[in-house]
């Protein structure tokens, strides 16, 4: 069972900068039936093919052969089982999703119709997460609470309608991601972002290589060669942070 603060976040209450609880812009609760919701999920998967150069029957077959679509279907059934009080059934379906697709979505998560998981592997969504309609989640996404050790970050994220969460993104704590926003690959997000935002990780990165000599092993910038340090148009090395690999 979620704590009182976690339950309030599921209702759309977030923590303001001064510690006060304020009402957030929360996606409207879904009212569609199970079959209608799955149908809308199916349409979102169809829309992943932007060019639409293939026949509709071929595109439908492709969707039915995607692991991500069946991961969504299993989640939808587990969520219905949870709301019906069939907790053991809901939990078993969640485990089935983990075993089959390495995709852990809590049956307690509130997720609107139109969910698309092109690559569900390595995904984890906590029980208090709220997702709007037509949200697209890519491989390795983790969305959940950050309050196990820091109670100030207790609570779950609220993701607005038509958002895209890219590979390896982590969204933790009572934060809001505004509608139509895109969170770029490998971003770790602890703060709310307004609608129509694009969040990217810090670039460029820096590569360091090991230099071995008689005095031992030291570490320095990579030489100017393919696969070495990133350089600008004038040939100057670009400053970078992160991505340092020690050998």
N, C-alpha and C positions, 0 to 999 in steps of 0.2 A: 504494500500500500504506500502511495506517495505521502510525503509529509505535508503539513498544512501549507507551507510555502510552495512546495512543488505543485500541490493541487491548485493553488491560486495562479501559478504560471500557466497551467493548462487552461485556465479560464481567461488568460490574456492579461495577467498583471505582471509587470516587470519592475525591476528595482531601479529607481532613479539615481542620479549621481549623488544625491544627499541622503540616500538610504530610504527615502519615502517610496511607497508602492504606488505606481501610477498605471492607469489603464492604457493598454497598447492597441494598435490597429491589428486585430486578429482576424484571420480568414473566417468567413461565415461557415458554420457547421454544415457538413454535407447532409442532404436529406434524401439522396437517391437510394434505391434498393441495392442489394448486393449485385444483382445481375446488371443493373444500369451502371453501377460504379465500375464494374469490370469492363463493360462495354466502352466507357469513357477512357479507362486505362488502355484498352486495346487501340483506340483512336490515337492516343498520345504516342504509342509505339509506332503506329503507321506514319505519324508525322515526323519521326526521326529521319525518314527518307525525304530530305528536302527537295531533291530534284524530281522525284516522282516520275522517273522515266520508264519504270517497269510497270507491267500490268497490275491492276488492283488485286487480282487473284494471287499473283506471285508475291506481292508485298504482304498480303494476309498470311500466306504460308510462311514467309520469313518471320513474321511476328510470332506465329505459333511455334516456331522452332527456336526462339530465343529463350535462354535460361532466365533472363530478367523478367520476362512476362509471367512465367510460371511462379517465380519468386513473389511477384506482386499478387497473383491469384491466391497463393497459399497464405500470404499475409491477410488478404481480405477475408478469407474464411476464418482464420484464427481470430481476427478482430470481432467478427460476428459471434463466434463461440464465446469470446470473453464477455461481450455485452450481454449474452444470454446466461451468464453465470457458469458456463462450462469451462472453468479454469483449467482442469487437467487436459482437456481436448485442445484448448488454445495453446497451452505450453508445449504439448507434443507437436503441434503444427509448427510452432516456432523452431523447435529442435530439428524438425524435418527440413525446414528451410536452411538451417545451418549446415546440416549434413549434405544436402543436395547441392547447394549453391554458395556455401560460405557466406550467407547473408542473414544477419540477425536483426530482425525488426520486432520490437515488443508488440504484442497484441493490444497493449494499452495506448500505443501511439495514435494520435488523431491525425489522419492523413486524408486530404480531400481527393476527389476523383481526378483521373488523368495522370496518375503517378507513372513515371517512366524510369526504369533502371536498365540502361543499355548494357552495363556490365556490373552485376550485383556482387561480385566477389569482394570480400573484405569489408563489407558494409555493416555498420552497427547503428541502430536508432533506439534511444532509450524510451522508457514508458511514458514520460511526460512531454515528449516532443509533439509539436503541432506544425503540420505542413498544410499549406493551402492547396489550391487546385493547379493542375498541370505543372507540377514541380518535377524537375529532371535531376536525378542524382547519379553521379558517375562512380567509378571504381574506388574503393577504399575510403568512402565517406564515413565519418563518425560524428554523430549529433547526440548530445546528451548533457548531463549535469556536470558541473565542476565543483560541487559543494561538499564532497565527502570530507575534505580536509579544510576547506575554506568556506565557512557558512555564508560569507558574503556573496559567494557565487552559487549558492543553492538555487535550483530552479532549472528549467529547460528552455531551449530556444523555440522561437516562433518564426517559421519561414513563410513568407507571403506567397501570393499566387504568382505563377509563371516565372519562378526562380530557377536558375541553373546552378547546381553545386558541382564543381569539377573534381577531377581525380585527387584523392588524398587530402581533401579538405576536412578540417576538424572545427566544429562549432560547439562551444561549451558554455554552459551557464545561461542565465535569464536574459538572453539577448534577442533582439528583433532583427530579422533580415527583411527589408522592405520589398514590396512586390516588384516583379520584373528585374530583380537584381541578379548579377552573375558573380559568383565567388570563384576566383581562379585557382588553378591547381596548387596544392600544397599549402594553402593559406590556413593558419591557425587563428580562429576568430573568437575573441572574448568581448567584443564591443558591438553594439547595434549599428546598423547601417541604414540610411534612408532608402526609399524606393528608387528604382532606376539607377542603382549604383553598380559599379564594377570594382571589385577588390582583387588586387594582384599581389603575389609574393614579391619580396625585395629582390631585384635583379640589378646588375649582373652578379653571377657567382664568381668565386675564385678557386682556381685549381692549384694545389701544391704537390710537388713531387719530392721523393726522397733522393738525397744525394749521398752516396756511399763513398767514403774515402778511408784512409788508414786510421784517421782519428775517430771513426765510428759513423753513425748515421745522423744526418741533419735534415732539416726540412726547409725548402725554399720555393719561390714561385716557379711555375712550370715554364719551360723555354718557349720561345715564339715558334711554334710548329703546329701542324694540324692536331687538334685535340688539346692544345696547350692553353695558355692564358687567353682570355677574351680581349680583343683589341678593337679600337675604333677605326673610322675611315682613314685617319691620318697615321695609323700604325701604332699609336700610343696605347699602352696597356690601360684597360678600363679598371677603375676601382671596383672592388667587390667585397661582399660579406657573405659568410655562410658557405656551405658546400665544400668545406675544407676536409680533405681526406688524409689522415695520417697513416703512413706506411710503417 
